[in-house]
Amino acid sequence: MLVKKYLWFFLMVPILGSWVITSPVYAKENSLQYQVLDHAGKSFSGAQDPSYLDYDLALRKYVTDRILKRFGIALDPKIYSGFDLLNIEALFKCKKSEEPFDLFLKMVPKRP
């Protein structure tokens, strides 16, 4: 009787564990994150490399979405590079509650 109880436990843990691990892969809201992770570990020949441009576009969309969800600030992903948006997000995290967001946006130059 005791063996059956533990056998059930050892059968259910891998099944539930695999469900918990794989369920975020299928979530629609995380699809931008996985577009960014598709480029993980790749190296690029330069800023004009088509793979780098795809990566930067995915990164810009992902970070602007994350900033909108966390801080309620809608930024245009066409104006800033992916790394500029990461800097903006880091600055927003360090911002005091009484400081305006515009003060930090002025620190990062816009690109046409």
ZIZI-V84632 format. One record per residue. N is the residue number from 1. RES is the residue in one letter. OMEGA is omega in whole degrees, 0 to 359 (999 if undefined). Layout:
<<N RES OMEGA> <N RES OMEGA>>
This chain:
<<1 M 180> <2 L 179> <3 V 179> <4 K 180> <5 K 179> <6 Y 178> <7 L 177> <8 W 180> <9 F 182> <10 F 175> <11 L 184> <12 M 182> <13 V 178> <14 P 180> <15 I 179> <16 L 178> <17 G 179> <18 S 178> <19 W 181> <20 V 182> <21 I 185> <22 T 183> <23 S 178> <24 P 180> <25 V 184> <26 Y 180> <27 A 183> <28 K 184> <29 E 180> <30 N 184> <31 S 177> <32 L 179> <33 Q 181> <34 Y 173> <35 Q 177> <36 V 182> <37 L 176> <38 D 183> <39 H 183> <40 A 177> <41 G 180> <42 K 173> <43 S 185> <44 F 181> <45 S 180> <46 G 183> <47 A 179> <48 Q 178> <49 D 181> <50 P 178> <51 S 178> <52 Y 179> <53 L 176> <54 D 179> <55 Y 182> <56 D 178> <57 L 179> <58 A 179> <59 L 180> <60 R 180> <61 K 182> <62 Y 183> <63 V 178> <64 T 177> <65 D 180> <66 R 178> <67 I 179> <68 L 181> <69 K 186> <70 R 187> <71 F 180> <72 G 180> <73 I 179> <74 A 178> <75 L 178> <76 D 182> <77 P 179> <78 K 185> <79 I 184> <80 Y 173> <81 S 178> <82 G 180> <83 F 174> <84 D 179> <85 L 175> <86 L 177> <87 N 179> <88 I 179> <89 E 179> <90 A 178> <91 L 178> <92 F 179> <93 K 181> <94 C 185> <95 K 173> <96 K 185> <97 S 182> <98 E 181> <99 E 179> <100 P 179> <101 F 182> <102 D 179> <103 L 182> <104 F 178> <105 L 178> <106 K 181> <107 M 183> <108 V 182> <109 P 175> <110 K 177> <111 R 182> <112 P 999>>
